[in-house]
Amino acid sequence: MKHVIAFASKTALTLALLYIVLDLMYQVTFLNVLFITLILSLITYFTGDYMILPRTSNFTAAAADFGISFIILWIFLMNIGGFNVSPAAASVISALCLTVFEAFFHRYLQQYVLPEDYQATTETDNTLLSYQTEASEELMPEKDPQEKT
């Protein structure tokens, strides 16, 4: 149930941000903004928030969300067309706004949604993937001269 609430709030806030940036600034239709929001929320929630965030830091997950958001928005805006500004500029502005929101959303996820075993490994525990090997001073053991083989 926690994931449903988190996904719904992410989708609602993403829709609000994309409506402000894409619809009001670049005159993209509301149905296109709604479709982009649903696709973008699904992909970024499962990749950035559910897979990357528990294993890395907030900054890494936000950077990954920026890249994913920029690519998806750029592809959709290139195919929609019909506005004067280049799709890359609109995609960068939208992705930057979404990344700022994602940084705060990741904090919410870490505190209230993600399981406790993942919370301990984020940003504080760097020993998760550290390995230890055995070392000694000698390569070959010395044989005792009195010992017969």
N, CA, C and O of each residue as an XYZ file, in Angstrom:
596
protein
N       0.819     -1.193      0.000
C       0.000      0.000      0.000
C       0.871      1.268      0.000
O       0.498      2.292     -0.573
N       2.034      1.178      0.653
C       2.923      2.335      0.682
C       3.415      2.697     -0.713
O       3.560      3.875     -1.041
N       3.673      1.679     -1.536
C       4.146      1.937     -2.899
C       3.053      2.546     -3.758
O       3.341      3.371     -4.625
N       1.816      2.160     -3.539
C       0.704      2.721     -4.310
C       0.548      4.207     -3.994
O       0.378      5.026     -4.898
N       0.608      4.547     -2.716
C       0.496      5.952     -2.323
C       1.678      6.757     -2.857
O       1.504      7.877     -3.338
N       2.875      6.187     -2.772
C       4.062      6.879     -3.274
C       3.983      7.081     -4.786
O       4.307      8.156     -5.289
N       3.549      6.044     -5.512
C       3.442      6.162     -6.964
C       2.362      7.172     -7.360
O       2.550      7.946     -8.299
N       1.243      7.167     -6.653
C       0.170      8.109     -6.968
C       0.598      9.550     -6.696
O       0.287     10.449     -7.477
N       1.304      9.770     -5.601
C       1.755     11.133     -5.317
C       2.826     11.569     -6.308
O       2.863     12.734     -6.703
N       3.696     10.652     -6.714
C       4.708     10.983     -7.720
C       4.046     11.343     -9.041
O       4.443     12.305     -9.698
N       3.037     10.570     -9.429
C       2.347     10.838    -10.689
C       1.612     12.173    -10.645
O       1.644     12.930    -11.615
N       0.955     12.466     -9.533
C       0.222     13.725     -9.419
C       1.154     14.927     -9.459
O       0.864     15.911    -10.140
N       2.255     14.859     -8.747
C       3.184     15.984     -8.744
C       3.945     16.106    -10.065
O       4.276     17.215    -10.487
N       4.220     14.997    -10.708
C       4.842     15.047    -12.032
C       3.891     15.671    -13.037
O       4.306     16.463    -13.883
N       2.610     15.313    -12.944
C       1.609     15.914    -13.831
C       1.527     17.420    -13.601
O       1.447     18.186    -14.561
N       1.546     17.848    -12.354
C       1.480     19.280    -12.066
C       2.702     20.014    -12.626
O       2.566     21.079    -13.228
N       3.887     19.448    -12.428
C       5.102     20.092    -12.932
C       5.135     20.134    -14.462
O       5.460     21.161    -15.058
N       4.795     19.008    -15.083
C       4.812     18.980    -16.545
C       3.706     19.839    -17.143
O       3.869     20.383    -18.234
N       2.583     19.966    -16.440
C       1.525     20.855    -16.918
C       2.004     22.297    -16.916
O       1.765     23.040    -17.868
N       2.679     22.688    -15.845
C       3.182     24.062    -15.762
C       4.233     24.320    -16.838
O       4.190     25.342    -17.522
N       5.168     23.396    -16.983
C       6.274     23.640    -17.917
C       5.839     23.421    -19.364
O       6.046     24.291    -20.210
N       5.251     22.288    -19.650
C       4.966     21.957    -21.052
C       3.686     22.609    -21.579
O       3.666     23.120    -22.699
N       2.624     22.591    -20.779
C       1.357     23.117    -21.278
C       1.328     24.635    -21.231
O       0.984     25.274    -22.225
N       1.675     25.212    -20.122
C       1.588     26.667    -19.999
C       2.716     27.393    -20.719
O       2.498     28.471    -21.272
N       3.916     26.821    -20.722
C       5.041     27.508    -21.359
C       5.203     27.155    -22.842
O       5.538     28.020    -23.651
N       4.965     25.888    -23.200
C       5.240     25.443    -24.566
C       3.999     25.008    -25.334
O       4.125     24.508    -26.451
N       2.807     25.180    -24.774
C       1.530     24.898    -25.412
C       1.395     23.460    -25.928
O       0.849     23.234    -27.007
N       1.889     22.503    -25.160
C       1.657     21.092    -25.462
C       0.277     20.754    -24.907
O      -0.072     21.206    -23.817
N      -0.506     19.976    -25.630
C      -1.873     19.692    -25.182
C      -1.873     18.888    -23.886
O      -0.917     18.183    -23.566
N      -2.984     19.019    -23.149
C      -3.070     18.354    -21.848
C      -3.055     16.840    -21.996
O      -2.476     16.160    -21.149
N      -3.665     16.288    -23.033
C      -3.653     14.831    -23.226
C      -2.243     14.317    -23.472
O      -1.879     13.246    -22.985
N      -1.453     15.065    -24.217
C      -0.054     14.673    -24.419
C       0.731     14.747    -23.118
O       1.554     13.875    -22.840
N       0.484     15.781    -22.319
C       1.155     15.907    -21.022
C       0.750     14.757    -20.107
O       1.589     14.202    -19.397
N      -0.528     14.400    -20.120
C      -1.010     13.290    -19.294
C      -0.379     11.967    -19.717
O       0.026     11.175    -18.867
N      -0.294     11.726    -21.007
C       0.317     10.498    -21.509
C       1.807     10.440    -21.165
O       2.308      9.399    -20.738
N       2.509     11.554    -21.351
C       3.930     11.607    -21.008
C       4.120     11.371    -19.515
O       5.049     10.674    -19.106
N       3.244     11.949    -18.705
C       3.343     11.797    -17.255
C       3.186     10.349    -16.826
O       3.950      9.860    -15.994
N       2.205      9.664    -17.387
C       1.985      8.264    -17.007
C       3.171      7.383    -17.392
O       3.627      6.572    -16.585
N       3.665      7.533    -18.595
C       4.816      6.741    -19.046
C       6.057      7.087    -18.228
O       6.786      6.197    -17.789
N       6.291      8.371    -18.029
C       7.467      8.824    -17.295
C       7.426      8.368    -15.834
O       8.447      7.955    -15.285
N       6.264      8.443    -15.214
C       6.140      8.023    -13.808
C       6.379      6.531    -13.656
O       7.060      6.102    -12.724
N       5.832      5.744    -14.553
C       6.043      4.295    -14.482
C       7.523      3.937    -14.610
O       8.058      3.171    -13.809
N       8.163      4.489    -15.607
C       9.558      4.123    -15.871
C      10.481      4.637    -14.767
O      11.336      3.893    -14.286
N      10.321      5.891    -14.362
C      11.235      6.437    -13.354
C      10.976      5.862    -11.969
O      11.903      5.755    -11.167
N       9.732      5.490    -11.672
C       9.489      4.918    -10.344
C      10.156      3.558    -10.214
O      10.799      3.269     -9.204
N      10.004      2.730    -11.228
C      10.568      1.384    -11.110
C      12.075      1.345    -11.321
O      12.752      0.516    -10.714
N      12.615      2.210    -12.157
C      14.066      2.193    -12.339
C      14.783      3.065    -11.319
O      15.656      2.587    -10.595
N      14.421      4.337    -11.260
C      15.136      5.259    -10.395
C      14.832      5.107     -8.922
O      15.736      5.145     -8.087
N      13.551      4.933     -8.597
C      13.150      4.930     -7.188
C      13.161      3.546     -6.563
O      13.456      3.404     -5.376
N      12.848      2.544     -7.332
C      12.733      1.203     -6.763
C      13.989      0.361     -6.951
O      14.273     -0.518     -6.137
N      14.750      0.624     -8.029
C      15.937     -0.185     -8.285
C      17.241      0.543     -7.949
O      18.132     -0.048     -7.339
N      17.366      1.805     -8.334
C      18.630      2.518     -8.159
C      18.749      3.118     -6.762
O      19.799      2.993     -6.132
N      17.702      3.764     -6.267
C      17.775      4.449     -4.972
C      18.129      3.541     -3.804
O      18.963      3.939     -2.991
N      17.557      2.353     -3.662
C      17.936      1.524     -2.513
C      19.390      1.060     -2.535
O      19.940      0.722     -1.487
N      20.014      1.037     -3.695
C      21.379      0.523     -3.811
C      22.443      1.619     -3.861
O      23.633      1.346     -3.702
N      22.007      2.856     -4.083
C      22.959      3.960     -4.199
C      22.495      5.127     -3.338
O      21.691      4.956     -2.423
N      23.006      6.305     -3.639
C      22.651      7.498     -2.867
C      21.528      8.275     -3.547
O      21.113      7.960     -4.663
N      21.057      9.283     -2.851
C      20.009     10.150     -3.370
C      20.498     10.893     -4.610
O      19.749     11.051     -5.574
N      21.739     11.345     -4.590
C      22.295     12.081     -5.725
C      22.372     11.206     -6.972
O      22.016     11.648     -8.064
N      22.829      9.989     -6.815
C      22.942      9.074     -7.955
C      21.575      8.761     -8.544
O      21.406      8.739     -9.763
N      20.607      8.522     -7.679
C      19.256      8.226     -8.163
C      18.627      9.447     -8.836
O      17.911      9.308     -9.828
N      18.889     10.635     -8.304
C      18.364     11.848     -8.927
C      19.021     12.092    -10.291
O      18.356     12.514    -11.238
N      20.316     11.829    -10.385
C      21.006     11.979    -11.673
C      20.476     10.974    -12.699
O      20.310     11.306    -13.872
N      20.215      9.757    -12.252
C      19.644      8.760    -13.154
C      18.234      9.163    -13.581
O      17.862      8.987    -14.741
N      17.457      9.697    -12.657
C      16.115     10.172    -13.007
C      16.173     11.329    -13.995
O      15.325     11.431    -14.882
N      17.170     12.206    -13.848
C      17.325     13.295    -14.813
C      17.595     12.745    -16.206
O      16.970     13.173    -17.176
N      18.514     11.807    -16.308
C      18.831     11.228    -17.611
C      17.649     10.514    -18.240
O      17.373     10.685    -19.428
N      16.955      9.718    -17.449
C      15.790      8.992    -17.966
C      14.697      9.972    -18.386
O      14.096      9.824    -19.451
N      14.442     10.978    -17.538
C      13.400     11.959    -17.848
C      13.741     12.746    -19.105
O      12.880     12.968    -19.956
N      14.995     13.167    -19.222
C      15.389     13.937    -20.395
C      15.206     13.124    -21.669
O      14.668     13.636    -22.651
N      15.637     11.883    -21.672
C      15.533     11.057    -22.883
C      14.079     10.797    -23.255
O      13.702     10.926    -24.420
N      13.263     10.434    -22.275
C      11.850     10.153    -22.564
C      11.133     11.414    -23.046
O      10.393     11.374    -24.029
N      11.353     12.529    -22.354
C      10.706     13.777    -22.772
C      11.169     14.215    -24.156
O      10.365     14.689    -24.958
N      12.441     14.062    -24.436
C      12.966     14.468    -25.736
C      12.354     13.632    -26.858
O      11.981     14.164    -27.903
N      12.254     12.322    -26.636
C      11.655     11.445    -27.661
C      10.197     11.810    -27.894
O       9.761     11.922    -29.040
N       9.441     11.994    -26.823
C       8.029     12.335    -26.979
C       7.845     13.707    -27.615
O       7.003     13.868    -28.498
N       8.610     14.687    -27.184
C       8.441     16.035    -27.718
C       8.906     16.150    -29.167
O       8.390     16.983    -29.913
N       9.868     15.331    -29.576
C      10.260     15.318    -30.988
C       9.128     14.778    -31.857
O       8.905     15.256    -32.969
N       8.421     13.783    -31.341
C       7.337     13.184    -32.114
C       6.064     14.014    -32.086
O       5.269     13.952    -33.024
N       5.859     14.786    -31.033
C       4.656     15.620    -30.957
C       4.797     16.810    -31.891
O       3.934     17.047    -32.737
N       5.888     17.564    -31.740
C       6.122     18.724    -32.578
C       5.064     19.795    -32.383
O       4.256     19.709    -31.458
N       5.060     20.804    -33.245
C       4.024     21.814    -33.235
C       4.307     23.006    -32.336
O       3.416     23.834    -32.150
N       5.495     23.136    -31.770
C       5.805     24.332    -30.999
C       7.144     24.889    -31.467
O       7.956     24.179    -32.060
N       7.363     26.182    -31.188
C       8.476     26.919    -31.787
C       9.839     26.593    -31.185
O      10.847     26.631    -31.891
N       9.885     26.275    -29.909
C      11.150     26.025    -29.241
C      11.586     24.589    -29.524
O      10.752     23.707    -29.728
N      12.895     24.364    -29.533
C      13.383     23.020    -29.807
C      12.962     22.055    -28.699
O      12.855     22.454    -27.539
N      12.724     20.803    -29.043
C      12.335     19.817    -28.027
C      13.411     19.593    -26.981
O      13.102     19.229    -25.846
N      14.670     19.804    -27.341
C      15.744     19.608    -26.377
C      15.672     20.640    -25.254
O      15.897     20.299    -24.092
N      15.366     21.878    -25.576
C      15.276     22.920    -24.549
C      14.114     22.651    -23.602
O      14.258     22.778    -22.387
N      12.979     22.284    -24.149
C      11.824     21.969    -23.307
C      12.088     20.729    -22.462
O      11.632     20.647    -21.321
N      12.818     19.768    -23.013
C      13.139     18.553    -22.269
C      14.105     18.838    -21.132
O      13.951     18.281    -20.045
N      15.089     19.685    -21.354
C      16.058     20.011    -20.310
C      15.376     20.750    -19.164
O      15.603     20.428    -17.998
N      14.542     21.739    -19.487
C      13.861     22.502    -18.443
C      12.926     21.596    -17.648
O      12.885     21.666    -16.419
N      12.180     20.749    -18.346
C      11.264     19.841    -17.658
C      12.016     18.827    -16.804
O      11.614     18.546    -15.675
N      13.097     18.283    -17.332
C      13.872     17.294    -16.579
C      14.536     17.922    -15.359
O      14.634     17.272    -14.318
N      14.992     19.160    -15.459
C      15.572     19.836    -14.304
C      14.529     20.064    -13.206
O      14.806     19.851    -12.026
N      13.353     20.490    -13.595
C      12.276     20.676    -12.609
C      11.913     19.355    -11.945
O      11.707     19.302    -10.732
N      11.834     18.297    -12.731
C      11.508     16.987    -12.173
C      12.623     16.467    -11.269
O      12.343     15.783    -10.284
N      13.866     16.774    -11.578
C      14.979     16.306    -10.759
C      14.979     16.976     -9.388
O      15.288     16.331     -8.385
N      14.640     18.249     -9.335
C      14.541     18.934     -8.045
C      13.444     18.293     -7.205
O      13.629     18.067     -6.009
N      12.303     18.000     -7.825
C      11.228     17.312     -7.113
C      11.672     15.913     -6.677
O      11.355     15.482     -5.569
N      12.391     15.216     -7.526
C      12.824     13.848     -7.219
C      13.764     13.796     -6.022
O      13.724     12.834     -5.255
N      14.604     14.802     -5.846
C      15.518     14.809     -4.706
C      14.754     14.801     -3.383
O      15.137     14.107     -2.441
N      13.683     15.568     -3.320
C      12.851     15.575     -2.114
C      12.006     14.307     -2.015
O      11.776     13.801     -0.917
N      11.550     13.800     -3.135
C      10.746     12.583     -3.147
C      11.570     11.376     -2.702
O      11.045     10.473     -2.051
N      12.848     11.358     -3.047
C      13.723     10.260     -2.618
C      13.891     10.239     -1.102
O      13.959      9.170     -0.495
N      13.956     11.412     -0.498
C      14.037     11.461      0.965
C      12.778     10.873      1.594
O      12.855     10.135      2.576
N      11.631     11.199      1.032
C      10.378     10.623      1.518
C      10.391      9.102      1.369
O       9.993      8.381      2.284
N      10.843      8.625      0.231
C      10.891      7.179      0.003
C      11.828      6.486      0.989
O      11.497      5.422      1.511
N      12.979      7.072      1.245
C      13.931      6.459      2.160
C      13.400      6.406      3.582
O      13.694      5.457      4.310
N      12.632      7.391      3.992
C      12.137      7.418      5.364
C      10.892      6.577      5.572
O      10.757      5.933      6.613
N       9.974      6.565      4.604
C       8.663      5.978      4.863
C       8.291      4.769      4.011
O       7.429      3.989      4.414
N       8.905      4.591      2.861
C       8.433      3.565      1.933
C       9.379      2.383      1.812
O       8.944      1.233      1.875
N      10.661      2.651      1.640
C      11.607      1.567      1.393
C      11.772      0.696      2.629
O      11.692      1.190      3.754
N      11.999     -0.573      2.430
C      12.184     -1.478      3.575
C      13.390     -1.074      4.415
O      14.284     -0.365      3.954
N      13.390     -1.544      5.658
C      14.453     -1.161      6.583
C      15.820     -1.690      6.168
O      16.826     -1.029      6.424
N      15.892     -2.856      5.537
C      17.193     -3.384      5.131
C      17.839     -2.528      4.051
O      19.066     -2.475      3.966
N      17.036     -1.852      3.218
C      17.610     -0.958      2.222
C      18.023      0.368      2.836
O      18.981      0.981      2.366
N      17.336      0.828      3.864
C      17.655      2.109      4.469
C      19.045      2.097      5.089
O      19.736      3.116      5.070
N      19.460      0.977      5.628
C      20.770      0.920      6.269
C      21.907      0.964      5.248
O      23.020      1.361      5.592
N      21.653      0.572      4.016
C      22.718      0.513      3.026
C      22.862      1.790      2.227
O      23.829      1.915      1.476
N      21.964      2.734      2.344
C      22.057      3.932      1.533
C      22.866      4.999      2.231
O      22.593      5.348      3.379
N      23.853      5.511      1.541
C      24.667      6.655      1.914
C      25.507      6.471      3.174
O      26.405      7.282      3.398
N      25.277      5.470      4.003
C      26.040      5.360      5.237
C      26.874      4.096      5.301
O      27.954      4.107      5.891
N      26.410      3.019      4.718
C      27.089      1.740      4.834
C      27.789      1.419      3.524
O      27.161      0.957      2.572
N      29.084      1.663      3.480
C      29.860      1.372      2.276
C      30.504      0.002      2.321
O      31.263     -0.345      1.416
N      30.224     -0.783      3.345
C      30.840     -2.099      3.470
C      30.021     -3.186      2.792
O      30.373     -4.363      2.871
N      28.938     -2.812      2.129
C      28.074     -3.798      1.507
C      28.807     -4.611      0.444
O      28.620     -5.825      0.357
N      29.619     -3.968     -0.345
C      30.315     -4.658     -1.422
C      31.821     -4.736     -1.202
O      32.564     -4.963     -2.157
N      32.287     -4.556      0.017
C      33.720     -4.654      0.262
C      34.086     -6.097      0.578
O      33.394     -6.783      1.331
N      35.169     -6.533     -0.005
C      35.618     -7.905      0.162
C      36.963     -7.904      0.869
O      37.742     -6.961      0.722
N      37.239     -8.938      1.625
C      38.496     -9.037      2.345
C      39.224    -10.283      1.872
O      38.621    -11.337      1.675
N      40.518    -10.144      1.696
C      41.333    -11.289      1.306
C      42.367    -11.563      2.381
O      42.688    -10.693      3.190
N      42.873    -12.761      2.381
C      43.880    -13.137      3.363
C      45.254    -12.865      2.780
O      45.509    -13.147      1.609
N      46.135    -12.318      3.601
C      47.486    -12.008      3.141
C      48.488    -12.511      4.165
O      48.202    -12.557      5.361
N      49.655    -12.884      3.688
C      50.736    -13.306      4.592
C      52.048    -12.764      4.061
O      52.118    -12.242      2.948
N      53.087    -12.897      4.873
C      54.379    -12.355      4.491
C      55.161    -13.295      3.577
O      56.002    -12.833      2.804
N      54.916    -14.542      3.643
C      55.702    -15.499      2.878
C      54.839    -16.141      1.794
O      53.637    -16.351      1.960
N      55.498    -16.441      0.684
C      54.786    -17.075     -0.403
C      54.791    -18.598     -0.273
O      53.782    -19.259     -0.519
N      55.937    -19.137      0.114
C      56.069    -20.582      0.271
C      56.392    -20.879      1.736
O      57.275    -20.232      2.300
N      55.728    -21.808      2.352
C      56.044    -22.116      3.752
C      57.417    -22.798      3.856
O      57.819    -23.596      3.009
N      58.090    -22.446      4.911
C      59.404    -23.056      5.139
C      59.201    -24.404      5.829
O      58.339    -24.561      6.694
N      60.019    -25.365      5.418
C      59.943    -26.690      6.033
C      60.930    -26.749      7.199
O      62.021    -26.182      7.147
N      60.530    -27.419      8.200
C      61.404    -27.622      9.355
C      62.504    -28.599      8.940
O      62.182    -29.675      8.435
N      63.810    -28.269      9.131
C      64.885    -29.156      8.680
C      64.884    -30.507      9.400
O      65.356    -31.490      8.830
N      64.388    -30.587     10.588
C      64.368    -31.841     11.327
C      63.200    -32.731     10.904
O      63.171    -33.922     11.215
N      62.287    -32.169     10.228
C      61.113    -32.937      9.816
C      61.437    -33.740      8.560
O      61.959    -33.198      7.586
N      61.125    -35.030      8.588
C      61.371    -35.890      7.419
C      60.092    -36.012      6.625
O      58.990    -36.061      7.171
N      60.270    -36.058      5.353
C      59.116    -36.183      4.494
C      58.788    -37.575      4.106
O      57.824    -37.801      3.376
